[in-house]
Amino acid sequence: MNIRNQIEKYERDTLSPLAILSENTKGRRLNEEKCSVRTEFQRDRDRIIHSKSFRRLKHKTQVFIAPEGDHYRTRLTHTLEVAQISRTLARALRLNEDLVEAIALGHDLGHTPFGHTGEVVLGKLNPKGFKHNKQSLRVVEYLEHSHSRIGLNLTYEVKDGIVKHTGENRPETLEGEVVRIADRIAYINHDIDDAIRANIIKMEELPKDCIKKLGQYHGERINTMILDVIENSLGKEKISMGEEIGYYTEKLRQFMFERVYLNSAAKREEGKAKYIIEELYYYYLDNYDMLPEEHKNLYRENIFSKEDIICDYIAGMTDRYAVNLFKDLFIPKAWEKY
């Protein structure tokens, strides 16, 4: 018996009947020989971690654009916090930890530079619109190439969880539902932490009824929310918070939208970020041949529009790459005599 077989047997013996077993995956778009050591979902997790898109997350905005402090979250640290919360929930609910980890690590691969600001701008510029969850699916299905394949060729369940971690459509698996709720738990709490550090809000300004019910500090609130999800989801075919904790969680989320996400000093550079993305988009629309050959060579099939290809290029940029590219294209350089 190889190691993968032993892990699959362990899953059969220990996981909830509601869990997705690795051996029961609906499979990949292209069939592959199975690994003797790792399950299918473990292989997906590893492919995501080793992708270029995953590495770029460390230089992409979460909320604060180009923060100077070392302790502000980036899209990468957000992703790791979502993965940690997801695994805690999955373990308690006896769901497949490897599946939730793969979904969590891949859920924001398609995020733009400058956070949701970039997403909104590309959504307006591209005639087809733009959503980061759909772009994350596009990344793993097509844009991450290797010498042997187009895309990461992930399993159906991981791709389903990635594209449905936000939006109206619900994931087909409970593991996908876990990541969806873990994403919200993570960003509400770490964005409060960052906003207080940035002096955008003060601890005493947080809604007192929410703090009384959920906890005053970061770890306390996360613990309260996780325990409530476990209590209300164990053995059930739905992942959810209870009515009371869910109410105060949503009230805290609305507070963050009003005070931080929409109307705060954290957004003062947003206009500049929008301008950079708009100018880059229109530049490549008029100068399509100036796109890097490495990027254009990804499109072996003639089924994508010029606008889609440009959006793919911009969406894949880190904040600093977008800024530096803008400078190279539009800011005059000092004249030098050679």
Summary of the structure (lengths in Angstrom):
residues: 338
radius of gyration: 21.3
end to end distance: 68.4
largest distance: 73.7
contacts: 1096
relative contact order: 0.13
helix: 62%
strand: 1%
